[in-house]
Amino acid sequence: MQKPRLLFHLPALTDGGAERTMALIASELAEAGYPVRLVAERPAVNGPPVSSAVRVSALDAGHAGAIARLRRLLKQERPAVAVSAVAASPLKLTIAAAGMNIPLVHAVHGFHEHATGKLTALTWRLWPLIARRAAAVVAVSDALRDELVANWKVPASKAQVFPNPVALPDPLPRVTAEELAARRPAILAIGRLSGEKQFGLLLKALAAMRTRDATLTILGDGPQRDILRTMAERLHIADRVTFAGFVDDVWPHLAAAKVLAVPSRTESFGLAAVEALAAGLPVAATRTPGLMEVMGEDPRLGRLVEITDHEGLAVALDDLLADPGDPAPRQRRATAFSAAAGMARWRALIGRLAA
């Protein structure tokens, strides 16, 4: 029996966590036999891997042109369910689907998406209207769902929580406490080099650490690359910091690190933290809602510090490098966010809406 057609809409296929997650969801559904078209407004730049079973289209047009082309695609495809994510995509998909009896699902990944541009700000102000037309609005954490309901007037009946499905190795890497403790004092950080990720705070923490031979590798690229390089030089730690740029495969880097640092000002989920836990690493992170939901207050998983406290982050990193602890509880926690666990929710939702 033919499975229902699905359409996913994103502004672009880039290296962001939300984009990686939506590419994974589309790929998993396509591999399960759903005819999936993934529509991005701009061609991929350092994009996430997408299954060859997914038909990828680039609209490659301005806002009005993208909406018109998206509407033509919706009429052509007639998907059983259409999904949007990131920035102004919920608004554009809602306009493009006007008058069509297509269930719309909007996935929300960040607390501060409304601050990323004028059209995205308008989208968030229009959430009550967008949600009225939608079949569901999916948030990646309880805290983000509460934010959407309380402050952006998304009806509670429409708002659901689906933690991001994370593509984890199967089986998980084999790592013992003894092997982890024997690694060199290598700190890893993963993320876009932009303001909300606060890598400047991490550089200050590295400069303040007692472990003077600790090194830091940052995987990712973005608008603050040159600013952060200059900051590392000014703090006299440039010889201990490697800006590795965008990488397709983070797992070899996780296998070489002793601790992951997540210094973000805001995190609605914490994809890199889950990957690190799956690799057995402790995580030193700021106390943001998404990371708190992933890690809780379990000291076996790592340490949480206040968002602006670089000295506290330095202490946490020193402590975890000195005694990284047992990888086993971390790997058990990571499996709660596996692709299999996360995709079960998505398949159930799409099955209900398509029926």
C-alpha positions as CSV (number, residue, x, y, z in Angstrom):
1,M,0.0,0.0,0.0
2,Q,1.4,3.4,-1.0
3,K,2.3,5.6,2.0
4,P,1.1,9.2,2.0
5,R,3.2,12.0,0.4
6,L,5.0,14.4,2.7
7,L,6.5,17.8,2.1
8,F,9.1,19.6,4.3
9,H,9.9,23.3,4.0
10,L,13.0,25.0,5.3
11,P,14.6,28.3,4.6
12,A,17.9,26.6,3.8
13,L,19.8,23.4,4.3
14,T,22.7,24.6,6.5
15,D,24.8,23.3,9.3
16,G,22.4,24.4,12.1
17,G,21.0,22.0,14.6
18,A,17.4,22.5,13.5
19,E,18.3,21.9,9.9
20,R,20.2,18.7,10.8
21,T,17.2,17.5,12.8
22,M,14.7,18.2,10.0
23,A,16.9,16.5,7.4
24,L,17.2,13.5,9.7
25,I,13.4,13.3,10.1
26,A,12.7,13.7,6.4
27,S,15.4,11.0,5.7
28,E,14.1,8.5,8.2
29,L,10.5,8.9,6.8
30,A,11.7,8.5,3.3
31,E,13.8,5.4,4.2
32,A,10.6,4.0,5.8
33,G,8.8,4.3,2.4
34,Y,7.1,7.7,2.6
35,P,7.4,9.7,-0.6
36,V,9.2,12.8,0.8
37,R,10.0,16.1,-0.9
38,L,12.3,18.5,1.1
39,V,12.0,22.1,-0.2
40,A,14.7,24.6,0.8
41,E,14.5,28.2,-0.3
42,R,18.3,28.4,-0.9
43,P,20.8,25.8,-2.0
44,A,22.7,23.8,0.6
45,V,25.7,25.4,2.3
46,N,27.7,23.0,4.5
47,G,24.4,21.2,4.7
48,P,23.5,18.1,6.7
49,P,23.3,14.6,5.1
50,V,20.0,13.8,3.4
51,S,19.0,10.4,2.2
52,S,19.0,9.8,-1.5
53,A,15.4,8.6,-1.0
54,V,14.4,12.3,-0.3
55,R,13.6,14.5,-3.3
56,V,15.3,17.8,-2.6
57,S,14.2,21.1,-4.3
58,A,15.7,24.6,-4.0
59,L,13.2,27.4,-4.6
60,D,16.1,29.9,-5.1
61,A,13.9,33.0,-5.0
62,G,13.0,36.0,-2.8
63,H,10.3,35.8,-0.2
64,A,7.3,36.4,-2.5
65,G,8.8,34.3,-5.3
66,A,9.5,31.5,-2.8
67,I,5.9,31.5,-1.6
68,A,4.6,31.4,-5.1
69,R,6.9,28.5,-6.1
70,L,6.1,26.7,-2.9
71,R,2.4,27.0,-3.6
72,R,2.9,25.5,-7.1
73,L,4.8,22.6,-5.5
74,L,2.0,22.0,-3.0
75,K,-0.6,21.9,-5.8
76,Q,1.7,19.5,-7.8
77,E,2.5,17.2,-4.9
78,R,-0.7,17.4,-2.9
79,P,1.1,16.0,0.2
80,A,-1.0,14.4,2.9
81,V,1.0,16.4,5.5
82,A,3.3,19.5,5.1
83,V,5.9,20.3,7.7
84,S,7.8,23.6,8.2
85,A,10.7,24.6,10.5
86,V,13.0,27.5,11.2
87,A,12.6,31.3,10.9
88,A,9.6,32.5,8.8
89,S,8.9,29.1,7.2
90,P,5.6,28.6,9.2
91,L,4.2,31.8,7.9
92,K,5.3,31.1,4.3
93,L,3.9,27.6,4.3
94,T,0.6,28.8,5.8
95,I,0.3,31.4,3.0
96,A,1.3,29.0,0.3
97,A,-1.2,26.4,1.5
98,A,-4.1,28.8,1.7
99,G,-7.3,27.2,0.4
100,M,-5.8,23.7,0.3
101,N,-7.0,21.0,2.6
102,I,-3.4,20.0,3.7
103,P,-2.7,19.4,7.4
104,L,0.3,21.7,8.4
105,V,2.8,20.9,11.1
106,H,5.2,23.6,12.3
107,A,8.4,22.5,14.2
108,V,9.9,25.1,16.5
109,H,13.5,24.8,17.6
110,G,14.6,28.0,19.3
111,F,13.4,30.5,21.9
112,H,14.8,33.5,20.1
113,E,14.0,32.8,16.4
114,H,11.9,36.0,16.4
115,A,15.1,38.0,16.8
116,T,16.7,36.7,13.6
117,G,15.0,39.0,11.1
118,K,11.9,41.2,10.4
119,L,9.9,38.5,8.6
120,T,10.7,36.0,11.4
121,A,9.6,38.5,14.0
122,L,6.3,39.0,12.1
123,T,5.9,35.2,12.0
124,W,6.1,35.0,15.8
125,R,3.7,37.8,16.3
126,L,1.3,35.9,14.0
127,W,1.6,32.6,15.9
128,P,-2.1,32.8,17.0
129,L,-3.3,32.9,13.4
130,I,-0.7,30.4,12.1
131,A,-1.5,28.0,14.9
132,R,-5.2,28.3,14.2
133,R,-4.7,26.9,10.6
134,A,-2.1,24.3,11.8
135,A,-2.8,20.8,12.8
136,A,0.0,20.8,15.3
137,V,2.9,23.0,16.5
138,V,5.8,20.8,17.7
139,A,8.3,22.2,20.2
140,V,11.6,20.4,21.0
141,S,11.3,20.8,24.8
142,D,8.8,21.4,27.5
143,A,10.2,24.8,28.2
144,L,9.9,25.9,24.6
145,R,6.3,24.6,24.4
146,D,5.4,26.6,27.6
147,E,7.0,29.7,26.0
148,L,4.9,29.3,22.8
149,V,1.7,28.9,24.8
150,A,2.2,31.5,27.5
151,N,3.9,34.3,25.5
152,W,3.0,33.7,21.8
153,K,-0.5,32.5,22.3
154,V,-0.2,29.1,20.6
155,P,-3.3,27.1,21.8
156,A,-2.2,24.5,24.3
157,S,-4.4,22.0,22.4
158,K,-2.1,22.4,19.3
159,A,1.3,22.5,21.1
160,Q,3.1,19.3,21.4
161,V,6.6,18.3,22.6
162,F,8.8,16.1,20.5
163,P,12.5,16.1,21.7
164,N,14.8,16.0,18.7
165,P,15.6,12.6,17.4
166,V,19.4,12.3,17.3
167,A,21.3,10.0,14.9
168,L,23.4,7.9,17.3
169,P,25.8,5.1,16.3
170,D,24.5,1.6,16.8
171,P,26.0,0.2,18.8
172,L,27.2,3.2,20.9
173,P,31.0,3.7,21.1
174,R,32.7,1.4,23.6
175,V,34.5,3.6,26.2
176,T,35.6,2.8,29.7
177,A,36.1,5.2,32.6
178,E,39.8,4.2,32.6
179,E,40.3,5.0,28.9
180,L,38.4,8.3,29.2
181,A,40.5,9.3,32.2
182,A,43.7,8.6,30.3
183,R,42.9,11.0,27.4
184,R,44.7,14.2,27.1
185,P,42.9,17.3,28.5
186,A,41.0,18.1,25.2
187,I,37.8,20.2,25.3
188,L,35.5,20.0,22.4
189,A,32.7,22.5,21.4
190,I,30.3,22.2,18.5
191,G,28.1,24.9,17.1
192,R,27.6,27.9,14.8
193,L,30.0,30.7,15.5
194,S,27.3,33.2,16.3
195,G,26.4,35.3,19.3
196,E,23.8,33.0,21.0
197,K,26.4,30.2,21.2
198,Q,28.7,32.4,23.4
199,F,32.0,30.9,22.4
200,G,33.6,34.1,23.7
201,L,32.5,33.0,27.2
202,L,34.2,29.6,26.6
203,L,37.5,31.3,25.5
204,K,37.4,33.4,28.7
205,A,36.9,30.2,30.7
206,L,39.8,28.5,29.0
207,A,42.1,31.4,29.8
208,A,41.0,31.2,33.5
209,M,41.4,27.4,33.9
210,R,43.9,25.8,36.2
211,T,44.6,23.1,33.6
212,R,47.2,25.1,31.6
213,D,47.7,22.4,29.1
214,A,44.0,22.0,28.2
215,T,43.2,22.5,24.6
216,L,40.0,23.5,22.9
217,T,38.7,22.5,19.5
218,I,35.6,24.3,18.1
219,L,33.6,22.6,15.3
220,G,31.5,25.0,13.3
221,D,31.6,28.2,11.3
222,G,29.8,31.5,11.3
223,P,29.8,35.3,11.4
224,Q,31.9,35.5,14.6
225,R,34.9,33.4,13.4
226,D,37.3,36.4,13.0
227,I,36.1,38.0,16.2
228,L,36.8,34.8,18.2
229,R,40.2,34.3,16.6
230,T,41.2,37.8,17.6
231,M,39.8,37.2,21.1
232,A,41.9,34.0,21.5
233,E,45.0,36.0,20.5
234,R,44.2,38.8,23.0
235,L,43.7,36.2,25.8
236,H,47.0,34.6,24.9
237,I,45.4,31.2,24.3
238,A,45.5,31.1,20.5
239,D,48.1,28.3,20.5
240,R,45.6,26.1,22.5
241,V,42.5,26.8,20.4
242,T,41.7,25.1,17.1
243,F,38.9,26.5,14.9
244,A,38.2,23.4,12.8
245,G,35.3,24.8,10.8
246,F,32.3,22.8,9.7
247,V,32.7,19.0,9.7
248,D,30.4,16.4,8.4
249,D,31.2,13.8,11.1
250,V,31.6,14.8,14.7
251,W,32.2,11.3,16.1
252,P,35.9,11.1,15.5
253,H,36.3,14.4,17.4
254,L,34.1,13.2,20.2
255,A,36.3,10.0,20.4
256,A,39.4,12.2,20.9
257,A,37.9,14.6,23.5
258,K,37.7,14.4,27.2
259,V,34.8,16.8,27.8
260,L,32.3,18.8,25.8
261,A,31.6,22.4,26.5
262,V,28.2,24.1,25.7
263,P,28.5,27.7,26.7
264,S,25.2,28.9,25.0
265,R,23.2,31.9,26.0
266,T,20.1,30.0,24.9
267,E,19.5,26.3,24.0
268,S,16.0,24.9,23.4
269,F,17.3,21.3,23.2
270,G,21.0,20.5,23.2
271,L,21.8,18.2,20.2
272,A,25.6,18.4,20.7
273,A,25.2,17.5,24.4
274,V,23.2,14.4,23.5
275,E,25.9,13.3,21.0
276,A,28.6,13.9,23.7
277,L,26.7,11.8,26.3
278,A,26.3,9.1,23.7
279,A,30.1,9.1,23.3
280,G,30.5,8.8,27.0
281,L,31.8,12.4,27.6
282,P,30.8,14.6,30.5
283,V,29.3,17.9,29.5
284,A,30.1,21.3,31.0
285,A,27.2,23.6,30.0
286,T,25.3,26.8,30.8
287,R,22.0,26.4,32.7
288,T,19.6,26.9,29.7
289,P,16.2,25.3,29.7
290,G,16.9,22.8,26.9
291,L,20.2,21.6,28.4
292,M,18.5,21.3,31.8
293,E,15.9,19.0,30.3
294,V,18.7,16.9,28.7
295,M,21.0,16.7,31.8
296,G,18.8,17.6,34.8
297,E,20.9,18.0,37.9
298,D,22.6,14.6,37.6
299,P,26.3,15.1,38.4
300,R,27.2,11.9,36.6
301,L,26.3,13.6,33.3
302,G,28.4,16.8,33.8
303,R,28.1,20.3,35.3
304,L,25.7,23.2,34.7
305,V,26.8,26.8,35.4
306,E,25.1,30.1,35.2
307,I,24.8,31.6,31.7
308,T,27.3,34.5,32.2
309,D,29.7,32.7,34.6
310,H,33.0,32.1,32.7
311,E,34.8,31.5,36.0
312,G,32.3,28.8,37.0
313,L,32.6,27.3,33.6
314,A,36.4,27.2,34.1
315,V,36.0,25.4,37.4
316,A,33.6,22.9,35.9
317,L,35.9,22.1,33.0
318,D,38.9,21.8,35.4
319,D,36.9,19.4,37.6
320,L,35.7,17.2,34.7
321,L,39.1,17.0,33.0
322,A,40.6,15.9,36.3
323,D,37.9,13.3,36.9
324,P,35.6,12.6,33.9
325,G,33.8,9.8,35.7
326,D,31.8,6.8,34.3
327,P,30.6,7.0,30.7
328,A,27.8,4.4,31.3
329,P,25.1,6.6,32.8
330,R,25.7,9.2,30.1
331,Q,25.2,6.7,27.3
332,R,22.1,5.3,29.0
333,R,20.7,8.9,29.1
334,A,21.5,9.6,25.5
335,T,19.5,6.6,24.2
336,A,16.3,8.4,25.4
337,F,16.9,10.9,22.5
338,S,17.8,8.3,19.9
339,A,16.4,8.6,16.3
340,A,14.2,5.5,17.0
341,A,12.7,7.1,20.1
342,G,12.1,10.5,18.4
343,M,10.8,9.1,15.1
344,A,8.1,7.1,16.9
345,R,6.4,10.3,17.8
346,W,6.7,11.8,14.3
347,R,5.4,8.6,12.7
348,A,2.4,8.5,15.0
349,L,1.6,12.2,14.4
350,I,1.9,11.9,10.6
351,G,-0.1,8.7,10.6
352,R,-2.9,10.3,12.5
353,L,-3.0,13.4,10.3
354,A,-2.7,11.5,7.0
355,A,-5.6,9.3,8.0
